[in-house]
Amino acid sequence: MPISTHTAPFPEQLSETICTLYRTIFDTPDDQKVRQRLRTQTGMTVQLFCDAQECPLGFKLGYPAEAGVFYSWLGGVLPEARAQGIGAQLMAAQHDWCRAARYHTVRTKTLNRWRSMLLLNIRAGFDIVALEDKGDGIPRIILEKAL
């Protein structure tokens, strides 16, 4: 199976792989928030998708939010590997891990501009449960799925 699951603390090489994917997927040189969370977030878990040559193509990060609720924080797939079902496979692997770890709900947030992620979540059975405004004029769409 091309998906592996890892829990914190992460080896430096894995953290570097995640940060490299993040910078490429989100087209940003700034990965400090991701680096900090990888070092400090309790219970962080990552699902990593690699091709047959073991090249990383995508990831899914999350951590415990509250009793029984897992927060799916961040993830993505390299642009050249999109539209192949990798995001859906990563999500399914994360949800399988959550069920095995006895979580009953997965929560996530997204922005309207990330339409493909919003649609993937809805197709996967998530419900929109709220909008969050952090005062920056960009509403966050909060979704939850019962496992």
The 8 nearest C-alpha neighbors of each residue, nearest first, counted from 0:
[[1, 2, 3, 48, 49, 51, 50, 88],
 [0, 2, 49, 48, 50, 3, 51, 53],
 [3, 1, 48, 47, 0, 46, 49, 4],
 [2, 4, 47, 46, 1, 5, 48, 0],
 [5, 3, 46, 45, 47, 2, 6, 44],
 [4, 6, 45, 44, 46, 3, 7, 9],
 [7, 5, 44, 43, 8, 45, 9, 42],
 [8, 6, 9, 43, 42, 44, 5, 41],
 [7, 9, 6, 10, 38, 37, 43, 42],
 [8, 10, 7, 14, 13, 11, 6, 37],
 [9, 11, 13, 12, 14, 8, 7, 15],
 [12, 10, 14, 13, 15, 9, 16, 8],
 [11, 13, 15, 14, 10, 16, 9, 17],
 [14, 12, 16, 15, 10, 11, 9, 17],
 [15, 13, 11, 17, 16, 12, 18, 9],
 [14, 16, 12, 18, 13, 17, 19, 11],
 [17, 15, 13, 19, 14, 18, 20, 12],
 [16, 18, 20, 14, 15, 19, 21, 13],
 [19, 17, 21, 15, 20, 16, 22, 14],
 [18, 20, 16, 22, 21, 17, 15, 23],
 [21, 19, 17, 23, 18, 22, 24, 16],
 [20, 22, 18, 24, 19, 23, 25, 17],
 [21, 23, 27, 19, 26, 25, 20, 28],
 [24, 22, 26, 20, 21, 25, 19, 27],
 [25, 23, 21, 77, 26, 22, 20, 76],
 [24, 26, 22, 23, 27, 21, 75, 20],
 [27, 25, 23, 22, 24, 28, 21, 29],
 [28, 26, 22, 29, 25, 23, 30, 21],
 [27, 29, 22, 30, 26, 23, 25, 21],
 [30, 28, 27, 31, 22, 32, 33, 26],
 [29, 31, 33, 32, 34, 18, 28, 22],
 [30, 32, 34, 33, 29, 35, 36, 18],
 [33, 31, 35, 34, 30, 36, 29, 37],
 [32, 34, 36, 30, 31, 35, 37, 18],
 [35, 33, 31, 37, 32, 36, 30, 38],
 [34, 36, 38, 32, 33, 37, 31, 39],
 [37, 35, 40, 39, 33, 38, 34, 32],
 [36, 38, 34, 35, 39, 33, 40, 14],
 [39, 37, 35, 36, 40, 34, 8, 9],
 [38, 40, 36, 37, 35, 41, 43, 8],
 [41, 39, 36, 43, 37, 38, 42, 62],
 [40, 42, 43, 39, 62, 7, 63, 36],
 [41, 43, 62, 63, 7, 44, 40, 6],
 [44, 42, 62, 7, 61, 41, 40, 6],
 [43, 45, 6, 61, 5, 60, 62, 7],
 [46, 44, 60, 5, 59, 4, 47, 6],
 [45, 47, 4, 59, 58, 3, 2, 89],
 [46, 48, 58, 3, 2, 57, 45, 4],
 [49, 47, 2, 57, 1, 56, 55, 58],
 [50, 48, 55, 53, 54, 1, 56, 2],
 [49, 51, 53, 52, 54, 1, 55, 56],
 [50, 52, 53, 49, 1, 54, 0, 55],
 [51, 53, 50, 54, 49, 55, 1, 56],
 [54, 52, 49, 50, 51, 55, 1, 48],
 [53, 55, 49, 50, 52, 56, 51, 48],
 [56, 54, 49, 48, 57, 53, 50, 47],
 [55, 57, 49, 77, 48, 76, 54, 80],
 [58, 56, 76, 48, 75, 55, 47, 77],
 [57, 59, 47, 74, 46, 75, 48, 60],
 [58, 60, 74, 46, 45, 73, 89, 75],
 [61, 59, 45, 73, 72, 44, 74, 71],
 [62, 60, 71, 72, 70, 44, 43, 45],
 [61, 63, 43, 42, 70, 69, 44, 64],
 [64, 62, 69, 70, 65, 68, 42, 61],
 [65, 63, 69, 70, 68, 62, 66, 67],
 [66, 64, 68, 63, 67, 69, 70, 62],
 [65, 67, 68, 64, 63, 102, 69, 103],
 [66, 68, 102, 103, 65, 104, 69, 101],
 [69, 67, 104, 65, 64, 66, 102, 105],
 [68, 70, 63, 105, 64, 62, 106, 104],
 [71, 69, 106, 62, 61, 64, 72, 107],
 [72, 70, 61, 107, 106, 60, 73, 69],
 [73, 71, 61, 60, 70, 107, 74, 62],
 [74, 72, 60, 59, 71, 61, 75, 58],
 [75, 73, 59, 58, 60, 72, 57, 76],
 [74, 76, 57, 58, 24, 59, 86, 77],
 [75, 77, 57, 56, 81, 78, 24, 80],
 [76, 78, 24, 80, 56, 79, 57, 81],
 [79, 77, 80, 81, 76, 24, 23, 56],
 [78, 80, 77, 81, 76, 56, 82, 83],
 [81, 79, 77, 78, 76, 83, 56, 82],
 [80, 82, 83, 78, 79, 76, 77, 85],
 [83, 81, 84, 80, 85, 86, 79, 78],
 [84, 82, 81, 85, 80, 86, 87, 88],
 [83, 85, 87, 86, 82, 88, 81, 89],
 [86, 84, 88, 87, 83, 89, 81, 76],
 [87, 85, 89, 88, 84, 90, 76, 75],
 [86, 88, 90, 84, 85, 89, 91, 119],
 [89, 87, 85, 91, 90, 86, 92, 84],
 [90, 88, 86, 92, 87, 91, 85, 93],
 [89, 91, 87, 93, 88, 92, 86, 94],
 [90, 92, 88, 94, 93, 89, 95, 87],
 [93, 91, 95, 89, 90, 94, 88, 96],
 [92, 94, 90, 96, 91, 95, 89, 97],
 [95, 93, 97, 91, 96, 92, 98, 90],
 [94, 96, 92, 98, 97, 93, 91, 99],
 [95, 97, 93, 99, 94, 98, 100, 92],
 [98, 96, 94, 100, 102, 95, 99, 93],
 [97, 99, 101, 95, 100, 102, 96, 94],
 [98, 100, 96, 101, 97, 95, 102, 94],
 [99, 101, 97, 98, 102, 96, 95, 67],
 [102, 100, 98, 99, 97, 103, 67, 96],
 [101, 103, 67, 97, 98, 68, 104, 100],
 [102, 104, 146, 67, 145, 68, 101, 98],
 [105, 103, 145, 68, 146, 144, 102, 69],
 [104, 106, 69, 144, 143, 68, 70, 145],
 [107, 105, 143, 70, 142, 71, 69, 104],
 [108, 106, 71, 142, 70, 141, 72, 143],
 [109, 107, 141, 140, 142, 139, 110, 106],
 [110, 108, 140, 139, 117, 111, 141, 113],
 [109, 111, 139, 112, 113, 140, 138, 108],
 [110, 112, 113, 114, 109, 117, 140, 139],
 [111, 113, 110, 114, 109, 115, 117, 116],
 [114, 112, 111, 110, 116, 115, 117, 109],
 [115, 113, 117, 116, 112, 111, 118, 110],
 [114, 116, 118, 117, 113, 119, 120, 112],
 [117, 115, 119, 114, 118, 113, 120, 109],
 [116, 118, 114, 120, 115, 119, 121, 113],
 [119, 117, 121, 115, 120, 116, 114, 122],
 [120, 118, 116, 122, 117, 121, 115, 123],
 [121, 119, 123, 117, 118, 125, 122, 116],
 [120, 122, 125, 118, 124, 123, 119, 117],
 [123, 121, 119, 124, 120, 118, 125, 117],
 [124, 122, 120, 121, 125, 119, 87, 144],
 [123, 125, 121, 122, 144, 120, 126, 145],
 [126, 124, 144, 121, 143, 120, 142, 123],
 [125, 127, 142, 143, 128, 144, 121, 124],
 [126, 128, 142, 141, 129, 143, 125, 140],
 [127, 129, 142, 141, 126, 143, 130, 140],
 [130, 128, 141, 127, 140, 131, 142, 139],
 [129, 131, 140, 139, 141, 138, 132, 128],
 [130, 132, 139, 138, 133, 140, 129, 141],
 [133, 131, 138, 134, 139, 137, 130, 136],
 [132, 134, 135, 131, 136, 137, 138, 139],
 [135, 133, 132, 136, 137, 138, 131, 139],
 [134, 136, 137, 133, 132, 138, 139, 131],
 [135, 137, 134, 138, 132, 133, 139, 131],
 [138, 136, 135, 139, 132, 133, 134, 110],
 [139, 137, 132, 131, 130, 136, 140, 110],
 [140, 138, 131, 110, 130, 109, 108, 141],
 [139, 141, 130, 109, 108, 110, 129, 138],
 [142, 140, 108, 129, 130, 128, 127, 107],
 [141, 143, 127, 126, 107, 128, 106, 125],
 [144, 142, 106, 125, 126, 105, 107, 128],
 [145, 143, 125, 105, 104, 124, 146, 126],
 [144, 146, 104, 103, 105, 143, 125, 124],
 [145, 103, 104, 144, 98, 105, 102, 94]]
